[in-house]
Structure formats: structure tokens, C-alpha cells
């Protein structure tokens, strides 16, 4: 039963070994010329001004999370679109329920002002 997973395990093993090997070779043979300019923040050669950390409004994070949430949910529509004829009426009803739940969440976020940019 687990024999079907052997190729995936071998692929993951090769990937891990190759990643460690490449990173190790780069560290071993890579140039090492440290300087004060390279050690400066941002490594751009420009002196930073102001504090290194700044407070960001929560709105940026809220918009990003909502974007990811609705983007991932829309991805679930593609597999359904491929096999919707095979699912029949039950599949259509399930997708309507799914889209209605998404729509309720979208309207709730909209009414709370989550999409307003100031």
C-alpha cells in the first residue's frame, strides 16, 4: 500500500540532499570579503534614517488576509468547473451553498469597512 509513495519519498529525499549540498558548497567555496559597508543595514551603502521598526496600520494585514482568503476560495471553483457535469444536481447545489457562504463573508467584510483604503 505504501509502495505508491516511494517515488515521492525519493523525490523529497533527493531535493533535500541537493539543497543542502548546494547551500554547503556555496558557503564553502563562496567569496568571504566582509566590510563595514556590507555589514550595514540593508547592504545598500546608504545610511538608514529613522528607527528600524515602524508601526504599520492593521489595515494592511487585514487586506492581505482577506485577499488570500478569497483568492484561495476562488481556486476551489476550478476543479468543480472541470467536473461539474459529472457531479450532477448535487454538485451544483453544493457549489451554490459554497458561493453563498463566500458571498456572506464578503458582504460582512465589506459592511465592516475592511476594503476601504484610507
Secondary structure, 3 states (H helix, E strand, C coil): CHHHHHHHHHHHHHHHHHHHHHHHHHHHHCCCCCCHHHHCHHHCCCCCCCCCCCCCCHHHHHHHHHHHHHHHHHHHHHHHHHHHHHHHHHHHHHHHHHHHHHHHHHHHHHHCCCCCCC
